[in-house]
């Protein structure tokens, strides 16, 4: 299990917990953080004993976006990771979930600031929980910048376009209740409990058939932009083989025997 000085990787049962760990800078993105995140996504994909991922931040923030000191050319450390970025110039986009979609469900647990790059990474997650004092927003236009982490493409596909454009063009902050009201997040919980709620949801996922869970997630994203006819065909192609897996047979036996299924990888 890896991690870096700005990214913690831990196991909670069958859940991998990735924690942005630069609280003194409100978890602003750094090279060590991006390298650690990328390695975390790779680990989650590679290890079949991992059924879900919780993505969160240390301290009182999720992520305040890009480190503007680094953008201005000031040294913020992490030079020992420079060779990783040289070897894979796309690493930062994969880390931020712009160019990589993990095959396991990713649950975001947000406390405090989740703005700019934080809100952009949020759009790459599957299920989202936030403390009631959390703040969201895409502030790039206020700084003369462009939200190039994918928001001009993804946001309008995840929330109504009028809300997406307001968020993108005004650069204003949104409360957790507002974010839930427009569909950007799914749960608003008391401050300090977002991680616990995310782990609770993860555990519900972990008790389900892992092959079915991965296939369902993949089908949802694959068919999102298809016509209904093409989507139904793609769903059948991906979903029908699941019925012949050991997971499906165990689920049927458990139902007949009135017990909880014990899913194990074939």
Buried (B, 14 or more C-beta within 10 A) or exposed (E): EEBBBBBBBEEBEBBBBBBBBBBEBBBBBBBBBBBBBBBBBBBBBEBBEBBBBBBBBBBBBBBBBBBBEBEEEEEBEBEEBEEBBEEEEEBBBBBBBBEBBBBBBBBBBBBBBBBBBBBBBBBBBBBBBBBBBBBBBBBBEEEEBEBEBBBBEBBBEBBEEEBBEBBBEBBEBBBBEBBBBBEBBBBBBEBEBBBEBBBBBBBEBBEBBBBBBBBBBBBEEBBEEEEEEEBEEBBEEBBEEBEEBEBBEBBEEBEEEEEEBEBEEE
